Amino acid sequence: MSDDIANLRKFVAPEIVFGAGARKTVANFARSFGARKILLVSDPGVQAAGWVTEVAQDLQMGGFEYELFTDVSPNPRSEEVMKGAQLYTQHGCNLIVAVGGGSPMDCAKGIGIVATHNRHILEFEGVDTIEMAIPPLIFIPTTAGTSADVSQFAIINDQQERMKISIVSKAVVPDVSLIDPETTVTMDPFLTACTGVDALVHAIEAFVSTGSGPLTDMHALDAIRLVNDNLVALVKDPTDLKLREQVMLGSMKAGLAFSNAILGAVHAMSHSLGGFLDLPHGMCNAMLLEHVIGFNFKSAEDKFRVVAETMGIDTRGMNNLMVHKRLQDRVIQLKRDVGLVEGLASRGVNLSDIPELSAKAIKDPCILTNPRRSSKRDVEVVYEEAL
Ligand SMILES: [Fe+2]
């Protein structure tokens, strides 16, 4: 590829409705896609919070039949995708609505892929592996962080191999994302912290990614600012709707940025970790963030200076070494303020696990856009620092 073409950038996004009450437009959108029967995908936690019943009622009032599928784990498993796809086909569905966090949304993407291609979901690992258009997807996120509702990523857990696979394709960008901050009030402070830090990591990784550009940078920087300015206050007062809205806006912008600029070593390493230990994704990212910044800093010094400034650090008069240190300190402080202080060892990772974790991480597509090229040994050293 010539340099001119390699430097071109594209930007893919769903149709987005943002704001309190956005979820209530679901039946209108289902109608505009000619829905006949809908597969409604969620998980038991979101169902218990009451959001599934509400969306189901709205669909019924709109005159739609639906089939409910809530058999989705916190890290969605390949078998769950296959089961959901079977249900989709068996009931003659022609549209998927997902309500929930990243897990039901990623599972819904997988269901759409399998229902169209009639092959196992694990065969679609990698970039641009999807050949046919998948059914219309309408997503209603109930967390503010994963951004599966705007992204071209689906992350599925392969239980047998104890790893997560990444599927990256514009085919899995939902058609419609109904982003409604009211749905996030049912998140507890821990989940709010995990998903908020995930959004911050999305924004930082997208900004320093080798796939970044003007179409994504503005969203990435806005997201860093919104999460940095509002997340700590939100974790202290999870009922504040204004703060919910600001963090959700930050999450959405981070999602638009990373979906198009892709991510980096934090996500490559955290996918490997999350598959290995079945830990919350945002927590895995949090345990790795400052260590990956340390590894990457020299390869993107000017960009990390902008990240530092966007996180409120006055870098005037500082050399790069000082900016590096202050940025890492700021990240550690923010994590501490939202209660994410653990290292890998406290979650059961041993030194002897690191070679296997690293071997999987360097195969993850997210490593390809990391600003610094990373060998298996490099990744091992970062895991060791994060123990
Ligand atoms: Fe993430």
Residues whose N, C-alpha, C, O or C-beta is under 5 A from the ligand:
A	BS01	LIG	D198
